[in-house]
Structures are given as structure tokens and as C-alpha cells.
């Protein structure tokens, strides 16, 4: 697994040398843009609209636009020195909190941590301490030229870094349009909705969720690559109609959920199966006796 960052995680006076690895990978299928005429990949050139000429990488500088068409230019040396200053700092866990206190809207990306040379014992200590207390650590760290707020927690046998958004990066929910106010909900509707949730409640098994679009796209690509006949279509789920009667929609959903749910095995059916096994005798082969 590729190491993308090396450093130390500290809590109190304990320092743990660690390596960081990406915990997830993007499985999106990337499609290239080709010129229809000759089927060559299309290139995107950097051009200056003012000079009307192509711009090379060495002729580009970074800048911050603090007002319309007003910029502060930042040298590469200044940015590199600032980045190095932050990267050299140990990642210090400043607080310990309960995971349930952080809303999922804050979570961004996951990384695995593995112990670097000489860090196994301290790594195991932090892992066990977090597991036993049920707490997670809050820390700051530099990842790819950005200071990140992060959660340090345990996932299975590994310590995981979860980067989380700063509060000012999460938009105010009050700005979301058309959110209904506190409307009165009928007791019967609420009870039926809760029953429906109960019927659809199950244990989380991530393996059963698949990217159907990506699978279909890869099948299409393979078929075209092998010059096979392509048939796109099949069963298409129709869009639901606008709900006219909420109670009717809830009740119908509940009925479908009940009929789709597999029936649990009862003791009576188990006894019948056991009895049938006893009555059904399997023929035995006679052994030949050799003298």
C-alpha cells in the first residue's frame, strides 16, 4: 500500500511515528474526449486571454484574488516554506470526544495509519486506549498543502485518520430553500411510517451494495471492445407518481415490505423436517465378507 505521508501522532508526551495510506479509492470510470473526425484525444492548452498566446508552466505564478481582478502574488518559495513549517510539526491530539458527537456532515476522507519504525508499541497502546474508552481524538495535520482538522479513531485493527471539515466549511442549513416548518403530522401516519422503518430495518452489510451503473458501463465497454452486439435496456423502474394520499402510500409500502421480507423458520416446520429425516431411511450397502 502506497505511503502518502510520514510523521508522528502525539498525545501528551507519547509520540508515535506513523505512515499514512489512503483508505479508499475512486472507482469511477474515466472517459476521454476524442475528436470526432480523427478519434485523437483532445488536449487542453493553457492560454492567456489578454496576450492571446499559449502559456508554459514556468510562466505561471499563483495568486489570491482578494477583489475583482485584484491579486496578491505568492512565490513558490514562500508557499513551500510555509508548507514545510507546518509539515514538520507533530500531529498532536488536542482533545478526546465521543464519535457520536460529530455529525456525519463534517466527515470528508479516510486514511489508514500504520506504525513506522519503532512505533509499534506506542501505536498498540493508543489503539487499545481508544478502544477501551470508546473515545476518538481530534487533531490538526497538513495533507497536500492544506491544514486539515482530523479525527483519530480505531477501525477494526487499524488506527484511522478521518479528515473533517472546519465549521466555516459547512454551509448554514438555514440557507437551504423550501425546508418545511414544523408541520403537524398525523399520529396514524407517523405510526405507519415507523412500522415501515421497522420492516425495512436490517444489519448493515456493505458488501450487498454495488455500483450498478459502473458495472453496466464496464459491460458496455467490454462488449464494444469485443465487437459484440449491444442491447441496452431491460427492466426499467418507472418514476413514482406524485403522492396523492400519503396514508395510502405508506400503507401500500408497508404491505409490500411485509410480503418481500423472508418468513422466519418456526419450531413447527423445524420439527416436521426433523421427523421427515427420521422416517426417510437411506439404503445401506452390504459389505462383502472375504474369507
Secondary structure, 3 states (H helix, E strand, C coil): CCCCEEEEEEECCEEEEEEEEECCCCCCCCCCCECCCCCCECCCCCEECCCCEECCHHHCCEEEEEECCEEEEECHHHHHHHHHHHHCCCEEEEEEEEHHHCCHHHEEEEEEEEECCCCHHHHHHHHHHHHHHCEEEEEEEEECCEEEEEEEEEECCEEEEEEECCHHHCCCHHHCCCCCCCCCCCHHHHHHHHHHHHHHCCCCCHHHCCCHHHHHHHHHHHHHHCCCCCCCCCCCCCCCCCCCCHHHHHHHHHHHHHHHCCCCCCHHHHHHHHHHHHHCCCCCCCCCCCC
